[in-house]
Amino acid sequence: MQEMNERGRLSRLDLNLLRVFDCVYRERHLGRAAAGLHLSQPAVSHALARLRRQLDDPLFRRQGRLLAPTPRAEQLAPRLSEALASLEAILRPERGFDPARELRRVRLAMADEMELMLLPPLLKQLRRVAPEALLSSVRIERSELKTDLAAGRLDLAVDLAQPLQGLRHAPLFEDRYCIASARPQRISAAQYRKAAHVAVSSRRSGPAMEEFELGRLGVERRVLLRCQSHEAAGRAVADSELLLTLPRTQGQWLRERFGLHLLPLPLRLPAVQGHLYWHPAYEDEPANRWLREQLLSLAAANAASTTVEVVAQTDDEK
């Protein structure tokens, strides 16, 4: 009987109320939600009040200047967002996507080392075709990734290739490891093991990205510095004997910034593979599809230019 009453309440819900809920859930702020919906703030408050009565739940509670969703809201949000996206895709007239007119915000999740590769060219592209769009990049939280993508709090995510159930993905880039050093000499495998190293990781504990693969080879390093960014690591390497193991794309940026030398890694490590992730509900959504195409195209162009630089750098080091 309770389930039938619940279904009855949901069947009487106004679609506009659900759109308000979805926007407030994503923004966590009445004013920003109102702006995104092109409504007044009182109109959004009134819609939320109606929805609270119909669902018999407060849905959001004040938490400082933001709105924190209740457990009931957290339960509803991903499925509701997916359903709204699917409905909009069905009802949307077939026409071309105009980023200059329709794209207002781009929200990506990625590790900071990937920002160096992807954000500058993406910003340049957006400034050209969608100059009013706001580009935001946030740290990736794998435990919340599927929910954030489903709820529309994120448009896309860039992460290392790994199995993530319930998400679509496509290969974005492949990068090889190298060594950044203040000196130009080659490093042998024995010298690499004996050297002092700097490791980069945003996590409080646990191995850095390359240490997973080094561990499979039975290689243990003497890490004297662990920091959160490649920029800080590059500055430390420039003023010391430390070695930094990192993907070549980041290495080339540090070489230009700090005058470092990029050396071949004397160990065979698999390439770093990055994938682009999105939620299936947004598979055919025009803005999401356009963004995916831009990132895939920019990553391909970057890979082509990186290949030329790697060959040139390797020839110089011989």
N, C-alpha and C positions, 0 to 999 in steps of 0.2 A: 504493500500500500504506500509506504514512504517513497519507494522508487517511482511509483506512478505519479505521486504528487510532485516529485522533483522534475519528472519529464513534463508534466503539465505546466509548471512554472517556466521551464526553459522554452517550451513551445510558444509561450506568450511574450517572450522577450523581443523588444524592438532591436533591430539590427544596428541602429545608430547608437544605442546604449552599449552594445558590445564593442563597437568601434571606439567609443569613448574609453571604456575599460582598457582596451588593448593599448591605446595611446598613453593613458595615465600609467599603466604598468611599465611601459617602456621608458617613459620620461621620469617617473617618480616625482612629478612636480605638476601642480595644476596649471600654473601659468604657461609653462612650456608645452603642456598637452593642449591647452586652449589655442596657442599660436599654431601648433601643428595641425589642428583640426579646423582652423579658421573660425573658431567660436569665441564667445566671451567667456571669461572665467566663471561668472555666475551660471552660465548655461552648462558648463562642464560639471560644476558642483551639483546643480539640479539633476543632471543625468545620472551622476554617481549616486545621489540620494535615492532616485527611483530604482536603480539597479540593486542597491543595498536592501531595499524593502522587498523586492521580488526574490532575491536570493537568500534573504534572511541572514546576511553576514555583513560586517562592516567593510570588508574588502581591503581597506587601507587605513593605516593609523599614522598619525603625525610622529615623525622622528626627526626632531630639529626642523630644518627647513624643507625636508623631503617627506615623501609618503612611503611608508614601509608596507608591503603587501601582507595580508594575513595568510595563514596556511591554506585556507580555501582559495584565495586568489592565486597563490603559487600553484595550486593544483589545476586551476582552470586555465591559466595564462598560456602555456605552451600549446595545448590542444585548440584553444580558441583562436590563437594567432595563426596556427596552421589552417584551421577551417576558414578564417577570413581571407587568408591569402589565396586559398583554393577557389573560394567563391568569387573573389575579385578577378582571378585569372579567367574564370568561366564567363563572367559578365563583361569583361573588358573588350571594347571594340578593337578589331584588328587594325592597327596603325603603327607607324614607325615611332620609336622612342626618341624624344628630343631631350637630351641631357641638360641643355641650357635652360629649358623651361621647367623640367620635371624633377631634376636632381637637386636636392637641397642639402643632404647630409650623407656622408660615407663613413661607416663605422667598421673598422677592421681590428682584428686581434692578431698579434704576432709577437715574436721575441724581438728584443731590441736590435740584435744583430741582423735581422731580416729587414728592419726599417731602413738601414743604410742602402740596401739593394733596391727596395721597392717604393719607398715613400717619395724620394725626390722626383723620379720620372712620372709617378702617378700624379703628384701635385702639378707638375708641368703640364700634363695632359688635361687635368681638370681645369686649370687656369685658362687653357685654350678653348675648351668646349663647354665648360660649366663653371664660369668664373664666380658664381655666387655660392657654390657648394662648399660646405665645411667638411674637411677631411680630418678624422680622428683615428688615432691608433692607440690601442690599450694593450696591456700585458695579457697574454693568453692564460686562461684558467681552464685546464682540461676537464676538471670535474663539473664545470658549469657550462661548457662550450655548447653542447647540444641544446640545452634549455635557452641559452642566450640567443643562439641562432634561430631557434623556433619562435621565440618571443619577439624577434626583430630588434633586440637590443644590440645585436651585431649583424652586419650584412654578410661578411665573409671572414674567414680565419685562414691564416697561413701558419703551417706547423710542419714539423718533421713527419715524414711518411710513417703512419702507424694505423692499426685497425681502430676505427671509431664507428661503432654501430649506430645506424639510423641517420648517417650523414652521407651526402654525395661528396666526391672529391675528384681532383684531376692533378696529374703531375705538373709542377710549376717550374722547378729548377733543379739542377744537379750541379754540385760544386765539389771540388777536390781539396783535400787538406794540404797546407804548406806550413812552413815555419817562418815567423817574423823574428828578425834578429837585428841588433845594432851593427853587427859585423857581416861582411860579405862571404866569409868562408863557408864551404860545404860542411855539413854535419853527418857523421857516420851514425849507424845504429847504436854502436857502443857509446859514442859521445852523447847521443841523445839521451840515453839511459842515465848517464852520469851528470848531465847538466842540471842546472836549477831552472825551474819553470814557473810561469804564471798561468793560472787557470781562470776562465771566465764562466760564471754561472749566476743566474738571478735567484737560484734556490739557496736557502740557508745552509743546507747540508746535502750530502750526496755527491756523486761524481759529476764533473763537467761533461759536456756533450761528447768530446773526443775520447774521454776516459772509458766510456762504455766499450768502444772498439779496441782501445789499447789494452783493456783488461782481458778481452778475448784472446789477445796475442800473448798474454802473460807479462806485459810490460808495465812496470811500476815506475812512476816518476817522482822526482823530489820537487814538490810544489812549495815554493817559498812565499808566493803571493796568490791570493784568491780574491777576485774583485767582480763587480757586477756588469761592467761594460768593457767593450773592446777598446774604446777610446782611452779609458784609464789604464788598461793593460798596455796599450801601445806607447803611452807616455812613459810608463815604468820600464818597458823594454828599451826605449831609446836612451835611457840614462843608466843602464845596468848590463849585466851579463846574462840576464834572464832570457829564456826562449818562450815564444808564444806560438802554440799550435792552433790554427784556425782555418776556416774556409778561405780560398783565394780571393773571393769577391771582397770580403772584409779586409783581407790582407792588402789588397791593392789600394784601398782607401787609406789604411794606416801608413802605407809606404809613401803616399803623396802627402799625408799630413805631418808625419814625423821623420821622414827620410829613412825609413827602415829598409832592410834588405829582405826579400822573400826567397827562401831557400827550399829546395825539394825536401819533402819528408822522407827519411830513409826507411820507412816502414810502410807496408801495404795496408792501408785502411780503405774500407768501402767509401764511395762518394757520399756526401751529404745530400739527401734527397728531400726537397720541400714540396708539399702538396697544398693545393687550394681547397678549402672545405666550405660547404654551404648546406642549408637545410633543404630537403626535398620539396617542402611546401613552396619554396621560392625558385624552383627549377625554371619555370617559365615566366616569372615576374620580370617585366622588361628592364627595370633599373638594375636588378640583381644580375640578370643575364649580361647586360651591357658592361657592368663592372667586372664580371668574370672575364669577358673577352678582352677588356683593357689590360687587366693584370697578366693574363696569359700571353698577350702580345708583347707587353713590356718586358716580361721575364725572358721571352724568346730573344728579343733584341739584345738584352743584357748578356745573355749566354753567348750570343754570336760575337759581341765585342770582347767579352772576357776571354774567349778561346784565343783570339789574336794576341791579347796581352800576355796570356800564359805562355804561349809559344815563344814570344819575344823575350820574356823574362827567363825562361828556361835556357834559351840559346846564350844569353848573357852570362848565365851562371856556369856554363860548361867550361 
